[in-house]
Amino acid sequence: MPTLFLDPGRLRDELRLEAPVDTPDGLGGATRSWVEVRSLFGFVEPVSASAPIRGDGPDPVVTHRIFVRRAADIDGTMRLRKGDRIFSIFTVSDPDESGRYLLIEAEEAGR
């Protein structure tokens, strides 16, 4: 597999990695909140946008590729935050299996 060339200077978007915390609500359910795990820098690239009709109107969906330096603590249960923007993580992979970067495929929530 060819080595991915990614200019490290492009990793300038400050991101916050957040993990879910479920608190029992006493009725058999739970309330989910998010706690910041750490900050990191990455490169956020939009991939696609669509507006499927759900319920009473269009519900915009925007997907992104996010490149970050390799980190063992990132998984699909987490999310990334860039200011007020929230990215739900779908997949995390090593794009060229070199151990240098991670490619995160994510959907932007609340657009």
PASEMAR-9641 format. One record per atom (N, C-alpha, C): residue in three letters; atom name; x, y, z. Coordinates in steps of 0.001 Angstrom, whole numbers, plus 524288, in hexadecimal, padded with zeros to 5 digits. Example, Ala and Ser with C-alpha at 12.3 -4.5 7.8 and 13.67 -1.06 7.14 Angstrom:
# PASEMAR-9641
site res:ALA; atom:N; x:83386; y:7E9C6; z:81E78
site res:ALA; atom:CA; x:8300C; y:7EE6C; z:81E78
site res:ALA; atom:C; x:83390; y:7F31C; z:81E78
site res:SER; atom:N; x:83232; y:7F736; z:81BA8
site res:SER; atom:CA; x:83566; y:7FBDC; z:81BE4
site res:SER; atom:C; x:83264; y:8001E; z:81EBE
# end
This chain:
# PASEMAR-9641
site res:MET; atom:N; x:8034F; y:7FB71; z:80000
site res:MET; atom:CA; x:80000; y:80000; z:80000
site res:MET; atom:C; x:80381; y:804D4; z:80000
site res:PRO; atom:N; x:8027B; y:80893; z:7FC87
site res:PRO; atom:CA; x:805C5; y:80D41; z:7FC61
site res:PRO; atom:C; x:8050A; y:8108E; z:80150
site res:THR; atom:N; x:80932; y:81325; z:802D4
site res:THR; atom:CA; x:80917; y:8167B; z:80774
site res:THR; atom:C; x:8060D; y:81B6F; z:80643
site res:LEU; atom:N; x:8028C; y:81CD3; z:809C7
site res:LEU; atom:CA; x:7FF78; y:82198; z:80946
site res:LEU; atom:C; x:802F4; y:82647; z:80A53
site res:PHE; atom:N; x:802F1; y:82A10; z:806BA
site res:PHE; atom:CA; x:805C7; y:82EDF; z:807B9
site res:PHE; atom:C; x:801DE; y:832E4; z:809B4
site res:LEU; atom:N; x:80294; y:83471; z:80E76
site res:LEU; atom:CA; x:7FF47; y:8386A; z:810D2
site res:LEU; atom:C; x:802D3; y:83C6F; z:81348
site res:ASP; atom:N; x:80279; y:84137; z:8116C
site res:ASP; atom:CA; x:805A1; y:84570; z:81393
site res:ASP; atom:C; x:803FC; y:84652; z:8193D
site res:PRO; atom:N; x:80771; y:84573; z:81D10
site res:PRO; atom:CA; x:80601; y:84628; z:8228C
site res:PRO; atom:C; x:8041D; y:84BB0; z:823CE
site res:GLY; atom:N; x:80595; y:84F7D; z:820A1
site res:GLY; atom:CA; x:803C9; y:854DD; z:82166
site res:GLY; atom:C; x:7FDF9; y:8558D; z:8207F
site res:ARG; atom:N; x:7FB7F; y:851C0; z:81DDC
site res:ARG; atom:CA; x:7F5D8; y:8520B; z:81CFB
site res:ARG; atom:C; x:7F2BD; y:85075; z:821D1
site res:LEU; atom:N; x:7F549; y:84E03; z:825A2
site res:LEU; atom:CA; x:7F29B; y:84C50; z:82A6C
site res:LEU; atom:C; x:7F233; y:850F2; z:82E28
site res:ARG; atom:N; x:7EF1F; y:854D5; z:82CA5
site res:ARG; atom:CA; x:7EED5; y:859A0; z:82FC5
site res:ARG; atom:C; x:7E963; y:85ACF; z:831F1
site res:ASP; atom:N; x:7E5A6; y:85749; z:83105
site res:ASP; atom:CA; x:7E074; y:857F5; z:83352
site res:ASP; atom:C; x:7E099; y:855D1; z:838E0
site res:GLU; atom:N; x:7DF90; y:85930; z:83CB3
site res:GLU; atom:CA; x:7DF8E; y:85759; z:84220
site res:GLU; atom:C; x:7DA7A; y:85476; z:84334
site res:LEU; atom:N; x:7DAFE; y:84FA1; z:844FA
site res:LEU; atom:CA; x:7D68A; y:84C35; z:845F7
site res:LEU; atom:C; x:7D68E; y:84A6C; z:84B9C
site res:ARG; atom:N; x:7D1F6; y:8495E; z:84DAA
site res:ARG; atom:CA; x:7D15F; y:84729; z:852E5
site res:ARG; atom:C; x:7CF23; y:841B6; z:85250
site res:LEU; atom:N; x:7D1DE; y:83DDC; z:8546A
site res:LEU; atom:CA; x:7CFFC; y:8387D; z:8546B
site res:LEU; atom:C; x:7CC8C; y:837C9; z:85936
site res:GLU; atom:N; x:7C7BE; y:835F1; z:85868
site res:GLU; atom:CA; x:7C40D; y:8353F; z:85CB5
site res:GLU; atom:C; x:7C229; y:82F9B; z:85CEC
site res:ALA; atom:N; x:7C182; y:82DB3; z:861B9
site res:ALA; atom:CA; x:7BF99; y:82862; z:862A3
site res:ALA; atom:C; x:7BA45; y:828A4; z:86550
site res:PRO; atom:N; x:7B6D2; y:824D8; z:8642F
site res:PRO; atom:CA; x:7B1A5; y:824E3; z:866A3
site res:PRO; atom:C; x:7B1E3; y:82305; z:86C4B
site res:VAL; atom:N; x:7AE90; y:8255B; z:86F7E
site res:VAL; atom:CA; x:7ADE8; y:823AC; z:874ED
site res:VAL; atom:C; x:7A80F; y:8230D; z:875C6
site res:ASP; atom:N; x:7A664; y:81E42; z:876EC
site res:ASP; atom:CA; x:7A0DA; y:81D2F; z:877DE
site res:ASP; atom:C; x:79FD6; y:81CFF; z:87DB6
site res:THR; atom:N; x:79C0B; y:8201A; z:87F6F
site res:THR; atom:CA; x:79A92; y:8204B; z:884E8
site res:THR; atom:C; x:7951A; y:81DF3; z:88578
site res:PRO; atom:N; x:79473; y:819E4; z:888C5
site res:PRO; atom:CA; x:78F42; y:8178D; z:88976
site res:PRO; atom:C; x:78B49; y:81BA8; z:88B44
site res:ASP; atom:N; x:78692; y:81B64; z:888FA
site res:ASP; atom:CA; x:7828A; y:81F33; z:88A65
site res:ASP; atom:C; x:77ECB; y:81D28; z:88E90
site res:GLY; atom:N; x:77FA3; y:81862; z:890A0
site res:GLY; atom:CA; x:77C59; y:81635; z:894B5
site res:GLY; atom:C; x:77778; y:81380; z:892B5
site res:LEU; atom:N; x:77688; y:813C6; z:88D9D
site res:LEU; atom:CA; x:771E6; y:81156; z:88B57
site res:LEU; atom:C; x:7735D; y:80D1F; z:88767
site res:GLY; atom:N; x:77827; y:80B4E; z:887A8
site res:GLY; atom:CA; x:779F2; y:80749; z:8840F
site res:GLY; atom:C; x:77CAA; y:80965; z:87F3E
site res:GLY; atom:N; x:77CB6; y:80E6D; z:87E99
site res:GLY; atom:CA; x:77F4A; y:810D8; z:87A1C
site res:GLY; atom:C; x:78432; y:813AA; z:87BDD
site res:ALA; atom:N; x:78625; y:816F2; z:87884
site res:ALA; atom:CA; x:78AD9; y:819E4; z:879C4
site res:ALA; atom:C; x:78AC3; y:81F1E; z:876F9
site res:THR; atom:N; x:78D8D; y:822D4; z:87928
site res:THR; atom:CA; x:78E4D; y:827EA; z:876CA
site res:THR; atom:C; x:793EB; y:8282E; z:874E6
site res:ARG; atom:N; x:794A3; y:82962; z:86FF5
site res:ARG; atom:CA; x:799E7; y:8299D; z:86DB8
site res:ARG; atom:C; x:79BF3; y:82F34; z:86DDC
site res:SER; atom:N; x:7A0AE; y:82FB5; z:86FCC
site res:SER; atom:CA; x:7A383; y:834A3; z:86F84
site res:SER; atom:C; x:7A8D4; y:8337B; z:86D2C
site res:TRP; atom:N; x:7ABBC; y:83785; z:86BF5
site res:TRP; atom:CA; x:7B0CD; y:836E1; z:8696B
site res:TRP; atom:C; x:7B4FF; y:8398B; z:86CA8
site res:VAL; atom:N; x:7B968; y:836E9; z:86D3F
site res:VAL; atom:CA; x:7BDC3; y:83908; z:87033
site res:VAL; atom:C; x:7C282; y:83965; z:86C90
site res:GLU; atom:N; x:7C54B; y:83DB7; z:86CED
site res:GLU; atom:CA; x:7C9E5; y:83E70; z:869A8
site res:GLU; atom:C; x:7CE4C; y:83AE3; z:86B80
site res:VAL; atom:N; x:7D07B; y:837EE; z:867DC
site res:VAL; atom:CA; x:7D4D1; y:8346D; z:868FF
site res:VAL; atom:C; x:7D9EF; y:83765; z:8685C
site res:ARG; atom:N; x:7DA74; y:83A1E; z:863FF
site res:ARG; atom:CA; x:7DF1F; y:83D3D; z:862F7
site res:ARG; atom:C; x:7DE57; y:8406F; z:85E09
site res:SER; atom:N; x:7E206; y:843E3; z:85D07
site res:SER; atom:CA; x:7E1DF; y:846E5; z:8582C
site res:SER; atom:C; x:7E5FF; y:844BB; z:85478
site res:LEU; atom:N; x:7E519; y:8457E; z:84F7E
site res:LEU; atom:CA; x:7E8C9; y:843D0; z:84B89
site res:LEU; atom:C; x:7E80F; y:8473C; z:846BC
site res:PHE; atom:N; x:7EBBE; y:846F8; z:84337
site res:PHE; atom:CA; x:7EB64; y:849FE; z:83E6D
site res:PHE; atom:C; x:7EAA8; y:84650; z:839DE
site res:GLY; atom:N; x:7E782; y:8480C; z:8361B
site res:GLY; atom:CA; x:7E660; y:844D2; z:8319D
site res:GLY; atom:C; x:7E512; y:8481B; z:82CE2
site res:PHE; atom:N; x:7E3AC; y:8456F; z:828C2
site res:PHE; atom:CA; x:7E21C; y:847DA; z:823D8
site res:PHE; atom:C; x:7DCAE; y:845D6; z:82289
site res:VAL; atom:N; x:7D8D8; y:8495C; z:82250
site res:VAL; atom:CA; x:7D364; y:847F8; z:82155
site res:VAL; atom:C; x:7D224; y:8492E; z:81BA2
site res:GLU; atom:N; x:7D05B; y:84524; z:818D6
site res:GLU; atom:CA; x:7CF31; y:845A9; z:81348
site res:GLU; atom:C; x:7C9A4; y:843CA; z:8122C
site res:PRO; atom:N; x:7C632; y:8473C; z:81032
site res:PRO; atom:CA; x:7C0ED; y:84581; z:80ED2
site res:PRO; atom:C; x:7C11E; y:841A3; z:80A4F
site res:VAL; atom:N; x:7BDA6; y:83DBB; z:80A84
site res:VAL; atom:CA; x:7BD8A; y:839B3; z:80677
site res:VAL; atom:C; x:7B882; y:839F4; z:80355
site res:SER; atom:N; x:7B412; y:839FA; z:80611
site res:SER; atom:CA; x:7AF17; y:83A0B; z:80348
site res:SER; atom:C; x:7AAEE; y:83CC3; z:8068A
site res:ALA; atom:N; x:7A6E2; y:83E5A; z:803D1
site res:ALA; atom:CA; x:7A267; y:840CA; z:80669
site res:ALA; atom:C; x:79D7A; y:83EF8; z:803AF
site res:SER; atom:N; x:7997C; y:83DF5; z:806CD
site res:SER; atom:CA; x:7946A; y:83C75; z:804A6
site res:SER; atom:C; x:79037; y:83E7A; z:80855
site res:ALA; atom:N; x:78B72; y:83E76; z:80672
site res:ALA; atom:CA; x:7871C; y:8404C; z:809A9
site res:ALA; atom:C; x:78280; y:83C99; z:80920
site res:PRO; atom:N; x:782F6; y:837DC; z:80B54
site res:PRO; atom:CA; x:77E8C; y:83439; z:80B04
site res:PRO; atom:C; x:779DA; y:8364E; z:80E11
site res:ILE; atom:N; x:7753D; y:834E3; z:80C40
site res:ILE; atom:CA; x:77070; y:8368B; z:80EDD
site res:ILE; atom:C; x:76F64; y:832C9; z:8135F
site res:ARG; atom:N; x:76F12; y:834ED; z:81806
site res:ARG; atom:CA; x:76DDB; y:831D6; z:81CB1
site res:ARG; atom:C; x:769BF; y:834CD; z:81FC6
site res:GLY; atom:N; x:765AC; y:83225; z:8212C
site res:GLY; atom:CA; x:76196; y:834BD; z:82437
site res:GLY; atom:C; x:75EDB; y:838D9; z:82100
site res:ASP; atom:N; x:75F15; y:83DA5; z:822C6
site res:ASP; atom:CA; x:75C32; y:841D5; z:8202B
site res:ASP; atom:C; x:75F77; y:84532; z:81C89
site res:GLY; atom:N; x:76460; y:843B0; z:81B80
site res:GLY; atom:CA; x:76780; y:846D3; z:817F2
site res:GLY; atom:C; x:76CF1; y:8449A; z:8172C
site res:PRO; atom:N; x:77028; y:8477D; z:8143D
site res:PRO; atom:CA; x:7756D; y:845A1; z:81332
site res:PRO; atom:C; x:778C9; y:8459C; z:81824
site res:ASP; atom:N; x:77C3E; y:841CB; z:81872
site res:ASP; atom:CA; x:77FD2; y:8414B; z:81CDE
site res:ASP; atom:C; x:7855E; y:84100; z:81A9A
site res:PRO; atom:N; x:7880E; y:84578; z:81A42
site res:PRO; atom:CA; x:78D2D; y:84589; z:817B9
site res:PRO; atom:C; x:79114; y:841D9; z:81A5A
site res:VAL; atom:N; x:79413; y:83F0F; z:8171B
site res:VAL; atom:CA; x:79826; y:83B88; z:818F1
site res:VAL; atom:C; x:79D32; y:83D13; z:81628
site res:VAL; atom:N; x:7A13D; y:83E58; z:81934
site res:VAL; atom:CA; x:7A64A; y:83FCC; z:81708
site res:VAL; atom:C; x:7AA58; y:83C12; z:8193C
site res:THR; atom:N; x:7AD30; y:83969; z:815CA
site res:THR; atom:CA; x:7B13A; y:835CE; z:8178B
site res:THR; atom:C; x:7B69F; y:8384D; z:816B5
site res:HIS; atom:N; x:7BA53; y:836A4; z:819F0
site res:HIS; atom:CA; x:7BF9C; y:838D3; z:819C7
site res:HIS; atom:C; x:7C3A8; y:83486; z:81A5E
site res:ARG; atom:N; x:7C84C; y:8359C; z:81856
site res:ARG; atom:CA; x:7CD00; y:83293; z:8197F
site res:ARG; atom:C; x:7D03F; y:83609; z:81D07
site res:ILE; atom:N; x:7D217; y:833CF; z:82145
site res:ILE; atom:CA; x:7D54A; y:836C0; z:824FA
site res:ILE; atom:C; x:7DA5D; y:833BE; z:825BC
site res:PHE; atom:N; x:7DEAD; y:8364B; z:824A9
site res:PHE; atom:CA; x:7E3CF; y:833F1; z:8256D
site res:PHE; atom:C; x:7E62E; y:8360E; z:82A7A
site res:VAL; atom:N; x:7E837; y:83297; z:82DBA
site res:VAL; atom:CA; x:7EAEB; y:83407; z:83291
site res:VAL; atom:C; x:7EFCA; y:830A1; z:83308
site res:ARG; atom:N; x:7F356; y:8323A; z:8367B
site res:ARG; atom:CA; x:7F7D0; y:82EE3; z:83796
site res:ARG; atom:C; x:7F5E8; y:82A00; z:83A69
site res:ARG; atom:N; x:7F8BA; y:825C4; z:839C6
site res:ARG; atom:CA; x:7F74D; y:820B7; z:83C16
site res:ARG; atom:C; x:7F66E; y:82139; z:841F4
site res:ALA; atom:N; x:7F22A; y:81EFE; z:843DA
site res:ALA; atom:CA; x:7F0E4; y:81EF2; z:8496E
site res:ALA; atom:C; x:7EDDF; y:819F4; z:84A8B
site res:ALA; atom:N; x:7EF58; y:81742; z:84EA6
site res:ALA; atom:CA; x:7ECE5; y:81240; z:84FE7
site res:ALA; atom:C; x:7E79C; y:812E0; z:85292
site res:ASP; atom:N; x:7E666; y:81786; z:85492
site res:ASP; atom:CA; x:7E1AD; y:81829; z:857BF
site res:ASP; atom:C; x:7DCE8; y:81A18; z:854BC
site res:ILE; atom:N; x:7DCFD; y:81A09; z:84F8E
site res:ILE; atom:CA; x:7D88D; y:81BE5; z:84C7B
site res:ILE; atom:C; x:7D58E; y:8172D; z:84A5A
site res:ASP; atom:N; x:7D066; y:8171F; z:84B3A
site res:ASP; atom:CA; x:7CD31; y:812E4; z:84918
site res:ASP; atom:C; x:7C7DC; y:814F5; z:8476E
site res:GLY; atom:N; x:7C4BE; y:81196; z:84530
site res:GLY; atom:CA; x:7BFB8; y:81312; z:842F3
site res:GLY; atom:C; x:7BB78; y:8148E; z:846CF
site res:THR; atom:N; x:7BC70; y:813F0; z:84BDE
site res:THR; atom:CA; x:7B88B; y:81597; z:84FBB
site res:THR; atom:C; x:7B91D; y:81B57; z:85114
site res:MET; atom:N; x:7BD44; y:81DBE; z:84F48
site res:MET; atom:CA; x:7BE88; y:82326; z:850C2
site res:MET; atom:C; x:7BCA9; y:82701; z:84CA0
site res:ARG; atom:N; x:7BDA2; y:82BED; z:84DB2
site res:ARG; atom:CA; x:7BC82; y:82FF6; z:849E1
site res:ARG; atom:C; x:7C0C4; y:83421; z:84A36
site res:LEU; atom:N; x:7C0FA; y:83762; z:84627
site res:LEU; atom:CA; x:7C4A1; y:83BBC; z:84606
site res:LEU; atom:C; x:7C189; y:840C7; z:845EA
site res:ARG; atom:N; x:7C3A5; y:844C3; z:84855
site res:ARG; atom:CA; x:7C12D; y:849E4; z:8486B
site res:ARG; atom:C; x:7C51E; y:84DDF; z:84651
site res:LYS; atom:N; x:7C345; y:85138; z:842D6
site res:LYS; atom:CA; x:7C663; y:85596; z:840D3
site res:LYS; atom:C; x:7C327; y:85A75; z:841B5
site res:GLY; atom:N; x:7C43B; y:85D2A; z:845F2
site res:GLY; atom:CA; x:7C0F6; y:8619F; z:8476F
site res:GLY; atom:C; x:7BB86; y:85FB6; z:848B8
site res:ASP; atom:N; x:7B798; y:861B3; z:845F2
site res:ASP; atom:CA; x:7B230; y:8600F; z:846C6
site res:ASP; atom:C; x:7B0A7; y:85B6D; z:8435A
site res:ARG; atom:N; x:7B40C; y:859D8; z:83FE0
site res:ARG; atom:CA; x:7B2E5; y:8558A; z:83C4A
site res:ARG; atom:C; x:7B435; y:8504E; z:83EDB
site res:ILE; atom:N; x:7B0D0; y:84C73; z:83E19
site res:ILE; atom:CA; x:7B183; y:84740; z:84061
site res:ILE; atom:C; x:7B1BC; y:84340; z:83BF8
site res:PHE; atom:N; x:7B59F; y:83FC0; z:83C45
site res:PHE; atom:CA; x:7B660; y:83BB0; z:83861
site res:PHE; atom:C; x:7B5D5; y:8365D; z:83AFB
site res:SER; atom:N; x:7B1DC; y:8336C; z:8397C
site res:SER; atom:CA; x:7B115; y:82E1A; z:83B76
site res:SER; atom:C; x:7B4A5; y:82A74; z:8386A
site res:ILE; atom:N; x:7B7E2; y:82780; z:83B24
site res:ILE; atom:CA; x:7BBB2; y:8240E; z:838A5
site res:ILE; atom:C; x:7B913; y:81EF7; z:836F9
site res:PHE; atom:N; x:7B9E2; y:81D85; z:831FA
site res:PHE; atom:CA; x:7B7FA; y:81888; z:82FF5
site res:PHE; atom:C; x:7BC51; y:81485; z:82FAE
site res:THR; atom:N; x:7C0A5; y:815FA; z:82D3B
site res:THR; atom:CA; x:7C507; y:81255; z:82CBB
site res:THR; atom:C; x:7CA27; y:81510; z:82DF4
site res:VAL; atom:N; x:7CDDF; y:811F4; z:82FCF
site res:VAL; atom:CA; x:7D32D; y:813C8; z:830DC
site res:VAL; atom:C; x:7D6D2; y:80FCE; z:82E64
site res:SER; atom:N; x:7DA4D; y:811A1; z:82AFD
site res:SER; atom:CA; x:7DDE1; y:80E04; z:82861
site res:SER; atom:C; x:7E32B; y:8108C; z:82779
site res:ASP; atom:N; x:7E703; y:80D49; z:8268E
site res:ASP; atom:CA; x:7EC3F; y:80F05; z:8251C
site res:ASP; atom:C; x:7EC6C; y:80ED8; z:81F26
site res:PRO; atom:N; x:7EC41; y:81355; z:81C7E
site res:PRO; atom:CA; x:7EB7B; y:81355; z:816D4
site res:PRO; atom:C; x:7EFC5; y:810B4; z:813A5
site res:ASP; atom:N; x:7F495; y:8109B; z:8158F
site res:ASP; atom:CA; x:7F8C9; y:80E12; z:812A4
site res:ASP; atom:C; x:7FBC0; y:80A0B; z:815E8
site res:GLU; atom:N; x:7F9A2; y:808CB; z:81A7E
site res:GLU; atom:CA; x:7FBE1; y:804E9; z:81E0D
site res:GLU; atom:C; x:8017D; y:80628; z:81F9D
site res:SER; atom:N; x:802B5; y:80B31; z:81FE1
site res:SER; atom:CA; x:807F8; y:80CD6; z:82171
site res:SER; atom:C; x:80842; y:80E2F; z:8273A
site res:GLY; atom:N; x:803B4; y:80ECA; z:829C1
site res:GLY; atom:CA; x:803A3; y:81031; z:82F4A
site res:GLY; atom:C; x:8048E; y:815F0; z:8304D
site res:ARG; atom:N; x:8045A; y:81932; z:82C3E
site res:ARG; atom:CA; x:80551; y:81EC7; z:82CF1
site res:ARG; atom:C; x:8004E; y:821EE; z:82DAF
site res:TYR; atom:N; x:7FC49; y:820A6; z:82ABD
site res:TYR; atom:CA; x:7F76E; y:823A6; z:82AD2
site res:TYR; atom:C; x:7F2B8; y:82015; z:82B72
site res:LEU; atom:N; x:7EE61; y:82265; z:82CFD
site res:LEU; atom:CA; x:7E95A; y:81FBF; z:82CFB
site res:LEU; atom:C; x:7E5BC; y:822AA; z:82953
site res:LEU; atom:N; x:7E28E; y:81FBF; z:8269A
site res:LEU; atom:CA; x:7DE66; y:821F3; z:82365
site res:LEU; atom:C; x:7D94F; y:820CD; z:82632
site res:ILE; atom:N; x:7D682; y:824F5; z:82795
site res:ILE; atom:CA; x:7D184; y:82475; z:82A48
site res:ILE; atom:C; x:7CD35; y:82614; z:82676
site res:GLU; atom:N; x:7C97C; y:822A3; z:825B9
site res:GLU; atom:CA; x:7C4EC; y:823FF; z:82292
site res:GLU; atom:C; x:7C09C; y:8256D; z:82657
site res:ALA; atom:N; x:7BE4A; y:829FD; z:82581
site res:ALA; atom:CA; x:7BA90; y:82C13; z:8294C
site res:ALA; atom:C; x:7B619; y:82EEC; z:8268C
site res:GLU; atom:N; x:7B1DC; y:82F7F; z:8297D
site res:GLU; atom:CA; x:7AD5C; y:83273; z:827AD
site res:GLU; atom:C; x:7ACAB; y:8371F; z:82B4A
site res:GLU; atom:N; x:7ABDC; y:83BA6; z:82900
site res:GLU; atom:CA; x:7AB14; y:8404E; z:82C29
site res:GLU; atom:C; x:7A57D; y:8406E; z:82E2B
site res:ALA; atom:N; x:7A4F1; y:84108; z:8333B
site res:ALA; atom:CA; x:79FCC; y:84102; z:835C1
site res:ALA; atom:C; x:79DAA; y:84692; z:83619
site res:GLY; atom:N; x:79893; y:84705; z:835C1
site res:GLY; atom:CA; x:795F3; y:84BFD; z:836D0
site res:GLY; atom:C; x:796A9; y:85041; z:832DE
site res:ARG; atom:N; x:79743; y:84EF1; z:82E10
site res:ARG; atom:CA; x:797C9; y:852FD; z:82A0C
site res:ARG; atom:C; x:79290; y:854CF; z:82850
# end
